[in-house]
Amino acid sequence: MLTGMPLFETLCVLISLSTATVVLASLTDLRGTTLTAPRNWALLALACAALAELAPAVDLIRAQSSLRILRYASGILTFAPFMALLGAKRPQNAAWQFVVLTLLIVLALPAGSSLVYGSRLAVPWMIAWLLWALIGFEVITFLGTRLWPSAVGIAAAQVVGLHFILPGTSWLAESRTAALVAAISGGLIPAVQVMLVSSKPSVDGEKSLRRMWANFRALFGATWSLRVMMMFNDAAERNHWPLRLGWSGCEIAPAAETKEQNSVTTQTSAKSPVDPQVLRGMEKGLRMLLRRFVSPAWVEARWDGTWPVEQGELPPISRKKAEPIK
């Protein structure tokens, strides 16, 4: 099928197909999560990117102006998975796709105008700078997670692929080398990393809060991870729970808070540092928060419900009797 294509275009198409294969292979890992819509948008973006390289190679599109429109369309589609991720919380995750579609329509208006009037593609400066903002937000969202190389690679691919409309990127020549860099950084790097990181909950079968939380951060990024942390820690303060949820996992409550409670607390024994009922209440609270994003089965596959304090990873803690969980 690819026999008559030049070697370079064949390589770009194969990279897109390999990335699409990895995305499809992640179906089991994403089952029960709210990430099916971002995955579907990613597949559509990959198909459009492959078409943008395939079309000129087989003489489907010869005019340079039409090719720019196609590449612009494939470029803006790469923002759809990230926008879908920003709404990946039940119950609004399905309705959020209309927001994603609306954004794509707004971004595609310059291309539509160019097609209707037969004019050269001209992107308003507001849309161009909005694309820069989206690229920066993508990178920031996944910094601190295991998938940060993929985020940086995809951002680099977007800059290279849209250099003809992004402010400050005119120095990037529209060449095969630039397109190859875009294909490798935006396709090959994420594909390899997804295979290495996201294929299984953990390589050694360990089920722990740290493992589960690391997987959640990698999949949902900083935006939703910080939101879950904030909501859990607010509940912890209200119920005087001795632990907090931090970026790397479980943490002891701040010293000032525990000092304030010392007048009405008793030091618990090393064998039972925290009341088991309190731990169950904490587990219930965290599971309820995560149900907005993942299924109970997804959590069970990665976390057995125990806390680091039960496993001797944290020292005994003084605490006040928790209020009953309603």
Secondary structure, DSSP 8 states (H G I E B T S, - for coil): --TTS-HHHHHHHHHHHHHHHHHHHTHHHHTTSS-HHHHHHHHHHHHHHHHHHHHHHTTS---HHHHHHHHHHHHHHTTHHHHHHHT-STTTTTTHHHHHHHHHHHHHHHHHHHHHHT------HHHHHHHHHHHHHHHHHHTTSTTHHHHHHHHHHHHHHTTTTSTT-TTS--SHHHHHHHHIIIIIHHHHHHHHHSSSS-TT----HHHHHHHHHHHHHHHHHHHHHHHHHHHHHHHT-SEEE-SSSEEE--HHHHHHHGGG-B---SS-SS-HHHHHHHHHHHHHHHTTTS-HHHHHTT--S--TTTTTSS----B-------
